[in-house]
Amino acid sequence: MTIPNDVLQRFPPQPYAEVRKLVRDGDIMLCQGSDAFSKLIRWSTKSPWSHIAMAFRIESLDRVVVIEAVEKIGVRCVELSKFVSEDSGGKSPYPGKILLTRHSDMSANADDPGLRALAKFAFDHLGCKFASGEIARIALRIVTARLFGARRTAKFLLPDNEFICSEFVAKAFEEAGLKVPWDGLGFIAPSDFADDPKLTALAQVDVSHPPQGSR
């Protein structure tokens, strides 16, 4: 079902350990951040959501990790415990809210070809970095699309491998054969995932009590 804008009021925060048990490969973390770039995305989409990432379980190591595209850094992988404890700039506790969600068409079978293609895309792009000029292009895509209503992005602003978080996740989902519907305004935003009727809210993480240690 579509994630309503008041979902964070409907889902009381749950302890990290309880949320961790729910995570499956390919689950989506929807975030409401408070930094400048997050505020730009929330303003431009008129939604609570500013960031999005994908979660994966590594059973052999008893770890749950999150892969995300972060401005000033690029594509990185962090333990879920770190992801919910601080933002990409190291501010702790996490200055916002985090919701665990799941796409109804994402297989629970680790050997499913679509899920493996999604994971391969995500892990293959680890370390892809942004240059300062690429960050500016991302911001321009947001502004021209939302402020001026541009439904076509100028060629020089089209993404190569300098995705914003939601573009990165959307490309990974395409590898799994899953299309995320969006409004066509220049870029796929976290709010477009939230508006997808196939996305379901599972739990809100209690970021005010971050986990101790890893895992």
C-alpha positions, 0 to 999 in steps of 0.5 A: 500500500502507499505509505501515507505522510502520517505513517510516522505518527501511526507507527510508534518507534520500535527498539532497534533489535526488534526492527532488525529481526524484520529485515529482508534482502532488498528492504527499503529504509525511508528516512526523514533527515534534517540537513540542508540537502534533505530539506531541499528534497523534502521541500521540492517533493512536499513530502516527509521523505528525504533519503532512501537506502537498501538493506541486506542480510549477510547471514554468514557474518550475522550482519545486516547492512545498508547500501546507500548513495550519499552526497559528498561521499557516493555509494557506501555500505554501513552496518544497519546499527550505524545507519540508524545511529548517525547520519552520513556526516557522523551526527548522532543520534540520527537527526530524523526518523527512519521507516523500514518498508518492503516492496510486495514484489521483492522475493524472499528467496535469496536465490531469486534471479531478480533479487540477486540482480538487485544485490549485484548492482548495489554491491558493484557500485560500492565506492562510486564517488561524487565530484563537487560538480556532480553534486551541483548537477544533482541539485540543479536536477532537483530545482529545475524539476520541482521549482520550474516543473521541467518534465525533461531533464537537460542532457548535461544534467542527466545522471551517469553514476552520480545518482541521488539516493532514490535514483540509485535505488530505482536503478537497482530495482530496475535490475530486479525487473521492478519499476517505480512509478513516478511523476516525471518531474526530472528525477525519481524522489524518495516520495515516489517510492512512498507513493508506490502502492506496492510499498508497505510500511513495516516498522519505525526505528527508535533512533533516540535509543541507538544500538550499542556496538555493531550488528 
